[in-house]
């Protein structure tokens, strides 16, 4: 058996509310399968499984508030991966008679699970008490929604009531939005106060000529359908990710008095939410993406950040964050690092400014890039080299 | 596709697409003749999503050189009406 515990979905998360299960007993799942939706102070997050296996039991109910680390479900590991199961099988293979006996009990279970996943309605008739059926009918709730696919448990009246109250909670947008705003503000305040208290920041900034970038994006977009066009921001993120992969002292986390550089760049992207507040989910492995792929992933990430559907792997594990003020933003910013990260890259508004090029003043597209970095890990000299590296990469956007 | 669709109906459809990106406009009244950027906060990614969603709904691909047509809702609806009837 593998215990599935409620994961921490952010550095300061202590508890979360289970909104709904996306799995049911008997279902086979693999690493990355979304198992549940959990509400945190910041957002409703799709929690992914870290393991392969078959769901044995669910130990929490929608609506319950759970502490981080609480065991919420149990998985039976896939037979091949359990030492106790695989060892006898290997031995049995040499002695014909017992082999057939050994796997036999497993076969019907597997068959039921598969059938249930494909066609829940026909494979497993829904069993419910008469009172539960009557109440569900009154409320207009489909019994199949109360018990997920594959379950054979009998639905009781209380199950129907619980499901109805969960639905009601989800459908009170005004109250929920107001709570969300308060929770979000509190979460931001906690993280930023911790940062200002614990992280000895230093700041650097530089004005970069990005005319090559803006021209390249214009030319690129002219030949692309609307669905494939780039924003300069995507190219900027790409350059930051490449540079961060080279600067180990900018890309990592500082935990329990020690710095842990990261091999991959999981680029946090600060996304303003409609109605206020922001969230900075990760573009995972951003260093391996080209501009077009970065744009696709960024577009998807922003949509999900604003309308729901962020995954647990995206709200944890960021190794450096970029905050981009955009077209309507200010010229630049001095950022606050998200603990436990050690650097934050700020991107101001791209504007046309006078620059001296080859001894002549010319109108060029410029952007102010700023760096807030952690003195426990690096110094200004390294920070300056990091900014310079990003600037160099931006001069050849076609090479990214 | 018809080019006889009443202006008001097309305008309402454009607003419906926009509401997919900025749900708060469902509770407010937008002035179709005033600049969009004065009435709601749309960042560059919202703008990208708006053009992609308009393309999905109406089959009209607005090139970057025509983005000024997205200045206000009535102009945008007229632009889409003209382009999709071609």
Interface residues (C-beta under 8 A of the other chain):
Chain A: X218 X221 X222 X225 X226 X227 X229 X231 X233 X272 X274 X275 X298 X299 X302 X303 X326 X327 X328
Chain B: X22 X23 X24 X37 X41 X43 X44 X45 X48 X49 X51 X52 X55 X61 X62 X63 X64 X65
